[in-house]
Amino acid sequence: MTPNEYLDSFMNCVYVIIYSGGEIGLDPDMIKLAEADIGVEYTKGTDDQKTKIHAAAKELYLATCLFLGADKHRYGRLIENTENNFIQNVNQYPKTICAAHILLLNY
């Protein structure tokens, strides 16, 4: 499947989850990464800042899912290098769904 077809299929799954009442991206680890990106600790933030942190965590989670769910045969080396860099404290994971899609398109 092409990256565009994969993105469409992925987003359809996301829409089904949301339509069914599910929540995405509120994992505590994703919240911590979003806090670092926003620059505010969740427990100390205002309601507006908490909303931004939730949105950033959801986007980061979905971007990571899209990236890690990509075809291992085609993108395996890219995924493996990204995982190894993360272990060495170099976070090169795409932060948005758009960035993940562009990365897959251009790799």
C-alpha positions as CSV (number, residue, x, y, z in Angstrom):
1,M,0.0,0.0,0.0
2,T,1.3,3.5,-0.8
3,P,1.9,6.0,2.1
4,N,-1.3,7.9,1.0
5,E,-3.4,4.7,1.1
6,Y,-1.8,3.8,4.4
7,L,-2.7,7.2,5.9
8,D,-6.3,7.0,4.7
9,S,-6.7,3.5,6.2
10,F,-5.0,4.6,9.5
11,M,-7.2,7.7,9.8
12,N,-10.3,5.7,9.2
13,C,-9.4,3.5,12.1
14,V,-8.8,6.6,14.2
15,Y,-12.2,8.0,13.3
16,V,-13.9,4.8,14.2
17,I,-12.3,4.8,17.6
18,I,-13.3,8.4,18.2
19,Y,-16.8,7.8,16.9
20,S,-17.2,4.9,19.2
21,G,-16.3,7.0,22.2
22,G,-12.7,6.0,22.6
23,E,-9.9,8.4,23.7
24,I,-6.5,8.4,22.1
25,G,-3.1,9.6,23.2
26,L,-3.8,10.2,26.9
27,D,-1.0,7.8,28.0
28,P,1.0,9.2,30.9
29,D,4.3,8.9,28.9
30,M,2.8,10.8,25.9
31,I,1.6,13.5,28.4
32,K,5.2,13.8,29.7
33,L,6.5,14.2,26.1
34,A,3.8,16.8,25.3
35,E,4.6,18.7,28.5
36,A,8.2,18.9,27.4
37,D,7.2,20.2,24.0
38,I,4.7,22.7,25.4
39,G,7.0,23.7,28.3
40,V,4.3,23.4,31.0
41,E,3.8,20.7,33.6
42,Y,0.3,19.3,33.2
43,T,-0.6,19.5,36.9
44,K,0.5,23.1,37.1
45,G,-1.1,24.3,33.9
46,T,-4.2,26.3,33.3
47,D,-7.2,24.6,31.6
48,D,-6.1,26.1,28.3
49,Q,-2.6,24.7,28.7
50,K,-4.0,21.3,29.7
51,T,-6.1,21.3,26.5
52,K,-3.0,22.1,24.5
53,I,-1.1,19.3,26.2
54,H,-3.9,16.8,25.5
55,A,-4.0,17.9,21.9
56,A,-0.2,17.6,21.6
57,A,-0.1,14.2,23.3
58,K,-2.9,12.9,21.0
59,E,-1.1,14.2,17.9
60,L,2.3,12.8,19.1
61,Y,0.7,9.4,19.9
62,L,-1.0,9.2,16.5
63,A,2.1,10.2,14.7
64,T,4.1,7.6,16.5
65,C,1.5,4.9,15.8
66,L,1.4,5.8,12.1
67,F,5.2,5.8,11.9
68,L,5.7,2.5,13.8
69,G,2.8,0.8,12.0
70,A,4.3,1.4,8.6
71,D,5.5,-1.4,6.4
72,K,8.4,-3.0,8.1
73,H,9.8,-4.4,4.8
74,R,9.9,-0.9,3.3
75,Y,10.6,1.3,6.3
76,G,12.2,-1.2,8.7
77,R,15.7,0.4,8.7
78,L,14.2,3.9,9.2
79,I,12.1,2.7,12.2
80,E,15.0,0.8,13.7
81,N,17.3,3.8,13.5
82,T,14.7,6.0,15.0
83,E,14.2,3.6,17.9
84,N,17.9,3.2,18.5
85,N,18.4,7.0,18.5
86,F,15.5,7.3,21.0
87,I,17.3,4.9,23.3
88,Q,20.3,7.1,23.1
89,N,18.2,10.1,24.1
90,V,17.9,11.5,20.6
91,N,14.2,11.8,19.8
92,Q,13.7,11.8,16.1
93,Y,10.2,10.5,16.1
94,P,7.8,12.6,14.0
95,K,5.7,14.9,16.2
96,T,2.7,15.2,13.9
97,I,0.7,13.0,11.7
98,C,1.7,15.2,8.7
99,A,5.4,15.0,9.6
100,A,5.1,11.2,9.9
101,H,3.4,11.0,6.5
102,I,5.9,13.2,4.8
103,L,8.7,11.1,6.3
104,L,7.2,8.0,4.9
105,L,6.6,9.6,1.5
106,N,10.2,10.9,1.2
107,Y,12.1,7.9,2.6
